[in-house]
Amino acid sequence: MTNAFEQYMDNRPYRHKLQEAYISRIVDTMDIKDLVQYAFDTLDEQMNELTDEQLYSDVKDVYPDLLENE
């Protein structure tokens, strides 16, 4: 790696600001459809990590009506 990259990696506050600016730019260029899809995909990935019991408990706590037809 270049010396500039090594200096960048040693400067964590700069990295944090760069990361925030990069995320903001990505989000700013997304339309609502893209944002909704991103939220859905992210939640789906996170919930895939839950056990069946954790998922059931979360649904029961937040949206118990989803369990009424079960």
FITOR-349271 format. One line per field, with one value per atom (N, C-alpha, C, O): residue number from 1; x negated, y negated, z negated; atom name. Coordinates in Angstrom, 2 decimals. Layout:
FITOR-349271
num NUM  ...;
east X  ...;
north Y  ...;
up Z  ...;
atomo CA  ...;
//
This chain:
FITOR-349271
num 1  1  1  1  2  2  2  2  3  3  3  3  4  4  4  4  5  5  5  5  6  6  6  6  7  7  7  7  8  8  8  8  9  9  9  9  10  10  10  10  11  11  11  11  12  12  12  12  13  13  13  13  14  14  14  14  15  15  15  15  16  16  16  16  17  17  17  17  18  18  18  18  19  19  19  19  20  20  20  20  21  21  21  21  22  22  22  22  23  23  23  23  24  24  24  24  25  25  25  25  26  26  26  26  27  27  27  27  28  28  28  28  29  29  29  29  30  30  30  30  31  31  31  31  32  32  32  32  33  33  33  33  34  34  34  34  35  35  35  35  36  36  36  36  37  37  37  37  38  38  38  38  39  39  39  39  40  40  40  40  41  41  41  41  42  42  42  42  43  43  43  43  44  44  44  44  45  45  45  45  46  46  46  46  47  47  47  47  48  48  48  48  49  49  49  49  50  50  50  50  51  51  51  51  52  52  52  52  53  53  53  53  54  54  54  54  55  55  55  55  56  56  56  56  57  57  57  57  58  58  58  58  59  59  59  59  60  60  60  60  61  61  61  61  62  62  62  62  63  63  63  63  64  64  64  64  65  65  65  65  66  66  66  66  67  67  67  67  68  68  68  68  69  69  69  69  70  70  70  70;
east -0.83  0.00  -0.87  -2.05  -0.26  -1.01  -1.15  -0.42  -2.10  -2.31  -1.08  -0.72  -0.42  0.78  1.89  2.60  2.02  3.03  2.70  3.60  1.45  1.05  1.32  1.78  1.05  1.36  2.85  3.30  3.63  5.09  5.57  6.43  5.04  5.47  5.10  5.77  4.05  3.65  4.50  4.40  5.31  6.09  7.56  8.31  7.98  9.35  10.42  11.48  10.21  11.26  11.51  12.65  10.44  10.60  11.38  12.25  11.05  11.74  13.23  14.06  13.57  14.97  15.69  16.81  15.06  15.67  15.80  16.82  14.78  14.84  15.95  16.70  16.06  17.10  18.48  19.36  18.69  19.99  20.32  21.46  19.33  19.56  19.89  20.76  19.21  19.45  20.86  21.57  21.25  22.59  23.64  24.63  23.43  24.38  24.53  25.65  23.43  23.49  24.27  25.08  24.01  24.74  26.23  27.04  26.59  28.01  28.66  29.79  27.94  28.49  28.78  29.66  28.07  28.28  29.31  29.61  29.86  30.87  32.26  32.53  33.14  34.53  35.25  34.65  36.50  37.24  37.33  37.28  37.47  37.53  36.22  36.24  35.09  33.79  33.64  33.14  34.07  33.96  34.82  34.39  36.03  36.91  36.30  36.31  35.77  35.15  33.95  33.75  33.14  31.98  32.40  31.81  33.42  33.91  34.42  34.13  35.18  35.71  34.59  34.61  33.61  32.50  31.68  31.27  31.44  30.66  31.40  30.80  32.69  33.48  33.55  33.47  33.70  33.76  32.46  32.49  31.32  30.02  29.89  29.43  30.29  30.20  31.10  30.71  32.29  33.24  32.85  33.24  32.11  31.62  30.67  30.46  30.09  29.16  29.89  29.28  31.18  31.95  32.34  32.56  32.43  33.00  34.51  35.06  35.17  36.62  37.27  38.24  36.73  37.28  37.11  38.02  35.95  35.71  36.65  37.22  36.81  37.71  39.13  39.81  39.60  40.95  41.13  42.15  40.16  40.24  40.29  41.07  39.44  39.44  40.77  41.31  41.30  42.59  43.68  44.52  43.67  44.67  44.64  45.69  43.43  43.29  43.68  44.21  43.43  43.60  44.89  45.63  45.15  46.32  47.06  47.07  47.67  48.32  49.45  49.79  50.03  51.10  50.62  51.43  49.32  48.79  48.89  48.82  49.06  49.12  50.55  50.76  51.53  52.93  53.43  54.28  52.94  53.41  52.63  52.91  51.65  50.81  51.48  50.92;
north 1.19  0.00  -1.25  -1.23  -2.31  -3.56  -4.19  -3.85  -5.08  -5.80  -6.63  -6.74  -7.23  -8.03  -7.16  -7.59  -5.94  -5.04  -4.68  -4.64  -4.43  -4.11  -5.29  -5.09  -6.49  -7.66  -7.78  -8.11  -7.51  -7.54  -6.54  -6.87  -5.33  -4.29  -4.62  -4.17  -5.41  -5.81  -6.96  -7.29  -7.56  -8.72  -8.34  -8.62  -7.70  -7.19  -8.28  -8.04  -9.46  -10.49  -10.84  -11.07  -10.90  -11.17  -10.04  -10.29  -8.81  -7.66  -7.75  -7.51  -8.10  -8.20  -9.27  -9.05  -10.42  -11.48  -11.06  -11.33  -10.40  -9.92  -8.89  -8.93  -7.99  -6.96  -7.59  -7.21  -8.56  -9.24  -9.96  -9.90  -10.63  -11.34  -10.36  -10.64  -9.23  -8.21  -7.63  -7.47  -7.31  -6.78  -7.81  -7.48  -9.05  -10.12  -10.24  -10.39  -10.17  -10.28  -9.11  -9.30  -7.90  -6.73  -6.89  -6.68  -7.26  -7.41  -8.53  -8.39  -9.64  -10.77  -10.42  -11.03  -9.47  -9.11  -7.99  -7.59  -7.49  -6.43  -7.05  -8.07  -6.44  -6.86  -6.05  -5.16  -6.34  -5.69  -4.18  -3.42  -3.75  -2.31  -1.62  -0.55  -2.26  -1.70  -1.65  -0.66  -2.72  -2.77  -1.69  -1.05  -1.51  -0.47  0.91  1.74  1.15  2.45  2.69  3.80  1.65  1.77  2.08  2.95  1.39  1.65  3.09  3.79  3.54  4.90  5.93  6.87  5.75  6.70  6.74  7.81  5.57  5.49  6.18  6.95  5.90  6.56  8.06  8.84  8.47  9.90  10.60  11.68  9.99  10.56  10.65  11.67  9.60  9.60  10.67  11.35  10.80  11.77  13.20  14.12  13.41  14.75  15.26  16.47  14.34  14.71  15.09  15.66  14.78  15.08  16.55  17.18  17.08  18.42  18.31  17.21  19.43  19.43  18.79  18.04  19.10  18.57  17.06  16.35  16.56  15.11  14.39  13.35  14.95  14.34  14.31  13.29  15.43  15.51  14.48  13.79  14.40  13.46  12.01  11.21  11.69  10.32  9.98  8.90  10.89  10.65  10.51  9.61  11.37  11.33  10.00  9.46  9.46  8.19  6.98  6.01  7.02  5.84  5.87  4.89  6.99  7.12  8.43  9.33  8.55  9.81  10.22  11.40  9.25  9.57  10.50  11.21  10.49  11.39  12.85  13.74  13.11  14.47  14.97  16.14  14.10  14.46  15.55  16.35  15.62  16.62  17.92  18.87  17.97  19.17  20.24  21.32;
up 0.00  0.00  0.00  -0.36  0.41  0.48  -0.89  -1.82  -1.01  -2.26  -2.60  -3.78  -1.60  -1.85  -2.45  -3.36  -1.96  -2.51  -3.96  -4.80  -4.25  -5.62  -6.55  -7.68  -6.09  -6.90  -7.12  -8.22  -6.08  -6.18  -7.22  -8.04  -7.19  -8.12  -9.56  -10.49  -9.75  -11.10  -11.63  -12.82  -10.80  -11.20  -11.26  -10.32  -12.34  -12.47  -12.41  -11.83  -13.00  -12.86  -11.39  -10.99  -10.59  -9.17  -8.49  -7.66  -8.85  -8.27  -8.57  -7.69  -9.80  -10.20  -9.37  -8.90  -9.19  -8.39  -6.94  -6.31  -6.40  -5.03  -4.86  -3.89  -5.81  -5.76  -5.80  -5.03  -6.69  -6.78  -5.47  -5.01  -4.89  -3.63  -2.50  -1.67  -2.48  -1.46  -1.61  -0.62  -2.83  -3.08  -2.68  -2.04  -3.07  -2.72  -1.22  -0.72  -0.50  0.96  1.56  2.46  1.05  1.55  1.30  2.20  0.08  -0.27  0.54  1.00  0.70  1.45  2.90  3.51  3.45  4.85  5.03  6.16  3.93  4.00  4.07  3.43  4.85  4.82  3.75  3.14  3.52  2.43  2.65  1.68  3.88  4.18  3.77  3.17  4.09  3.70  2.19  1.64  1.50  0.04  -0.62  -1.58  -0.11  -0.65  -0.43  -1.33  0.76  1.05  0.15  -0.34  -0.07  -0.94  -2.37  -3.01  -2.86  -4.21  -4.31  -5.28  -3.32  -3.33  -3.34  -4.13  -2.45  -2.36  -3.64  -4.10  -4.23  -5.46  -6.61  -7.36  -6.75  -7.80  -7.58  -8.53  -6.33  -6.01  -6.41  -7.01  -6.09  -6.48  -8.00  -8.52  -8.70  -10.16  -10.76  -11.71  -10.24  -10.79  -10.46  -11.18  -9.39  -9.07  -10.15  -10.28  -10.91  -11.98  -13.28  -14.18  -13.37  -14.58  -14.62  -13.59  -15.83  -15.98  -15.77  -15.77  -15.60  -15.47  -16.69  -16.58  -17.86  -19.11  -19.19  -19.63  -18.77  -18.79  -17.82  -18.16  -16.64  -15.66  -16.20  -16.12  -16.74  -17.29  -18.40  -18.44  -19.29  -20.41  -19.92  -20.42  -18.94  -18.40  -17.76  -17.99  -16.96  -16.30  -17.36  -17.26  -18.36  -19.42  -20.16  -20.52  -20.39  -21.11  -20.28  -20.81  -18.98  -18.15  -17.32  -17.28  -16.68  -15.81  -16.10  -15.26  -17.28  -17.65  -16.70  -16.61  -16.00  -15.06  -13.94  -13.34  -13.66  -12.61  -13.03  -12.18  -14.33  -14.82  -15.00  -15.31  -14.80  -15.05  -14.13  -14.53  -12.91  -11.94  -12.03  -11.29  -12.90  -13.00  -13.81  -13.99;
atomo N  CA  C  O  N  CA  C  O  N  CA  C  O  N  CA  C  O  N  CA  C  O  N  CA  C  O  N  CA  C  O  N  CA  C  O  N  CA  C  O  N  CA  C  O  N  CA  C  O  N  CA  C  O  N  CA  C  O  N  CA  C  O  N  CA  C  O  N  CA  C  O  N  CA  C  O  N  CA  C  O  N  CA  C  O  N  CA  C  O  N  CA  C  O  N  CA  C  O  N  CA  C  O  N  CA  C  O  N  CA  C  O  N  CA  C  O  N  CA  C  O  N  CA  C  O  N  CA  C  O  N  CA  C  O  N  CA  C  O  N  CA  C  O  N  CA  C  O  N  CA  C  O  N  CA  C  O  N  CA  C  O  N  CA  C  O  N  CA  C  O  N  CA  C  O  N  CA  C  O  N  CA  C  O  N  CA  C  O  N  CA  C  O  N  CA  C  O  N  CA  C  O  N  CA  C  O  N  CA  C  O  N  CA  C  O  N  CA  C  O  N  CA  C  O  N  CA  C  O  N  CA  C  O  N  CA  C  O  N  CA  C  O  N  CA  C  O  N  CA  C  O  N  CA  C  O  N  CA  C  O  N  CA  C  O  N  CA  C  O  N  CA  C  O  N  CA  C  O  N  CA  C  O  N  CA  C  O  N  CA  C  O  N  CA  C  O  N  CA  C  O  N  CA  C  O  N  CA  C  O  N  CA  C  O;
//
